[in-house]
Amino acid sequence: MTDPVSDRTKASETHAASPELEWRDGDMPYSSAFGDHFYCQTDGRLECGHVFLAGNGLPDRWQGQQDFLIGELGFGTGLNFCETWRQWRKLAPPGSTLHFMSFELYPMQAEEIDRALSHWSEIDSERQALAAAWPSRPEGVVSLKLDAHTRLTVVCGPALEGVRHARQSFDAWYLDGFAPSRNADMWSPELMQALHEKTVLNGTFATYAAAGFVRRNLQAAGFVVERRKGFAGKREMLCGVKPG
Ligand SMILES: C[S@@+](CC[C@H](N)C(=O)[O-])C[C@H]1O[C@@H](n2cnc3c(N)ncnc32)[C@H](O)[C@@H]1O
């Protein structure tokens, strides 16, 4: 999400313990272990719309489908989930269902989620519902039925393990695992391969990342990869499809 760093060894040594959460500029979460912000400093909610929703052809694709399953690498503050849920509530066809399944190694506490998301009044009701339902000790598989049409599952643990064990086939993926230069585990060939295996035909992915090795890992896994203009002045982002 931010500039690459040369010292990747340092990041991988520190990330085993915790993401070491800091707050910058009042309500902006930052991981000192990974040396990265949780979302774009310009506006994480708008970034979510540009990168993850539009990059996966959403909300348009919701129109033709009764049940939609989104997978995410890195739940973090739940911002992507809340913004997706907000748009889903406004735009999805009546009676359809959204299942959002995220893979997260270091789940936050409800107060941390609440603090980060309070920045956006647009997602007030989603934030409140998420913070109220979030367990005091998030571990294992957190499964929340947030309303009659919306389910959130957060699989706690390393993403590679979680995705490999998932039984579902996903319609769309949000790849949001900190900058590739700071957290190569979230962009590895093995993880991209596992994602591809757990994607429906014509299913998609999107990410703000544009690093060459990420693009090559996604292509090697079998995705057709497209480069698009990134958010807030970023030259490029990646999105793509598993050909049918
Ligand atoms: C950029 S943040 C995600 C932001 C999030 N999507 C949001 O809406 O706030 C990256 C997340 O990936 C998680 N993470 C880092 N390495 C991981 C791994 N190997 N497996 C699973 N989660 C990981 C971090 O704890 C962090 O929450």
The ligand as an ORCA input file, in Angstrom:
! r2SCAN-3c Opt
* xyz 0 1
  C      -3.670     -4.171      4.698
  S      -4.306     -5.013      6.094
  C      -5.962     -5.443      5.623
  C      -6.931     -4.299      5.684
  C      -8.353     -4.761      5.690
  N      -8.777     -5.445      4.521
  C      -9.329     -3.686      6.087
  O     -10.406     -3.563      5.445
  O      -9.059     -3.008      7.077
  C      -3.501     -6.566      5.971
  C      -3.985     -7.594      6.948
  O      -3.359     -8.837      6.649
  C      -3.113     -9.527      7.843
  N      -2.067    -10.527      7.578
  C      -0.752    -10.321      7.389
  N      -0.124    -11.477      7.084
  C      -1.068    -12.435      7.087
  C      -1.046    -13.845      6.822
  N       0.081    -14.492      6.508
  N      -2.218    -14.522      6.898
  C      -3.385    -13.872      7.202
  N      -3.453    -12.547      7.461
  C      -2.316    -11.832      7.396
  C      -2.691     -8.434      8.800
  O      -2.839     -8.812     10.162
  C      -3.630     -7.290      8.398
  O      -4.799     -7.278      9.170
*
